[in-house]
Amino acid sequence: MITIMTGSFFSFLNEFSHQNHSFAAGQMIVDMDDAVTRLYMVTNGMVHLVRFREDGGVVVLQRAGVGAILAEASVFSGRYHCAAMAVRACELRSYPLKAVRGLLETKPAASQAYALHLAGEVRAARKRAEILALKTVAERLTAWLTWNQGQMPERGVWHHVADEIGVSREALYRELAKRR
């Protein structure tokens, strides 16, 4: 369950009806160019916003865990600019986009809370950009571990870390083997 802090953007959403959604691991939640009609919040599990490379690889744009708003910039867009996939089984709560936009237009405190949320997401994106700017797999993994309190996810989803730090799965696995 999500702990919602008073004064956070999430507390403003409580006045709206919502829908709950469940997705299996690997299931597509939204696809690139789908119309944006709802604001999604992750209540359980993990979702990645992704773009697919021409070579079939994946670039992770957002790693949305419990309490995260999925594709938060989509509030101001008509269509999704990326896809969203369940990394593992997950549950999402969604709110009507029209209601969310109305909230942001009419309640300055809600707009400020959303701006604070977005500022935190900018900081996270900058950390990710710094990781991707590092040259070696070892440097990228060390930086990723630093920003994730030294914790790797469970073994079956290590390939998602490879996607996040922009290396092949094999390169990540080799680096992890060296560190054992």
N, C-alpha and C positions, 0 to 999 in steps of 0.2 A: 504494500500500500504506500501511497505517496504522502510524505509530510509536506504540508503546504504552509509556508510562513505568512503571517499576517502582513498585508501590504505588498505582497508579491503579485505579479501579474496573474498567477494561477488563482489567487483569491478572488479576483474580479470575474473570472470565468464561472465561478460557482453559481452566479445568478442565471446562467443559461442551461437549458436542457442539453444533454449530451447523449451520444451513442457509444456503446462499447463494441470493440472489434477484436477478434482473435485471429492470429495468423500463424501458420506453421513455419518452421525453419526453411529458408529458401524461397518462401512465397513472396510474390511481388505485391506491394501495397498500393503504390501508384507508379505509373509509367511516365517517362518523359513525354511532354506535350499533353498529358491529361489535363482537363479543366480543373482548376482549384475551386472546390466548393466547401471544404471543411478545413478546420485547423486541427491537427492531430497532436496528441500528447502521449508519450510512452508511459504506460503504467506498470508494465512488466516486460522483461526481456530486452532485446537489443535490435535496433534497426539501423541500417546504413543507407545514407543517400549516396547514390553512385552514378557515375557515368561510365559507359562501356567504351573501351579503346578499340580501335580498328583491328588490333591483333587478338581481340577476345578478352583481354585483361580488364581489370576493374580499377577505377580510381575512386577512392572513398572520399566524399566531400563532407560528410557528417557522420559521426558515430553517436547515435542517439540512444542513450540508456534511460533507465527509470527517471521520470521527472522532466525529461527533455521535450521540448516542442520540436516536432519534426518539420524540417524545411520552413523555419520561421519566416524567412523572407517571402515565402509564397503568399503571405497575407496581403502583400502589395502587388501580386501578379495574377494574371488571368490563367496562366498555364504553368505546369511544373517544368523546370529547366533541367531536371534530372529524374532518376528513378529512385524509389524507396523499396528496399528488400528487407525482409525479416532475416536477421543473422541467426537467430535461434527463435524458438517459439516465443511469441510476444502477444501482449494485449495493449491496445490503444484506446484512448478516449478521444472522441472527436466532437467539435463544436461547429455550428453553422457559421460559415465564413462571413455571411452578411451581418450576423449578430456581432461577431468579433470586430469587424470593421466599424460598425456603428458604435461599439464601446470605445474604440480608440479615437473616434471622431468627437465623441460627446463627453468623455470623462478624462480630463487632463491627468488625474492621478493614475489612471489605467495606462495612458500613453507613456507617462514617465516610467511606470513599472515595466512596460514592454521595452522601452529604450534601455533601461538598466539590464534587462535580460539579454537584449541584443548586444550590449557592450561586453557582457561576459562571453557571448559566443564569438565576438571578434577576437577577444584575447585567446580563446581556444583555437581559433583558425590561425592566428599568428604563431602559436606554438607548433601547430601542424606544419605550417610553412617552414619554420625553422628546422624541423626534423627533416623535411624533404630537401632542404638546402645542404644537408650534410652529405659528404662524399661516400663514406663507406657504410656497409651494412652494420658493422660493429658500432659506429658512431650513431647511426639512426636508431638501432635497438637500444643502446644505452640511454639516449635522449627520451625515447618512448617510455622506457622503464622508469626513468626519473619522473616523468610527468604522470605516470600511472602507479605511483607509490611502490615501484619495484615489483609489481605483480603482473604475471602473465595470466591470460584467461585460461580456462580449462583446455586441456591438450587438443581436443577435437576441433577447436576453432582458432588455432594458431595461425592458420592461413589468412584470417582476417587482419591479423597484425601485419603480415607481409603486405597486404593490400594497403593498409594505412600508412606504412612507412615507405611504400613505393619500391619494394624489392620482390623478387620471385620467392615463391614458397621454399624452393630448394635452397636458395641463399640464406633465408632466415633459419631453416632447419640446420644448415651447416654451422651457422653462427651459434645457435643454441647448443649444438653438440660440442663445440669448442669450449663453451662456458661450463660444461658439466664437470 
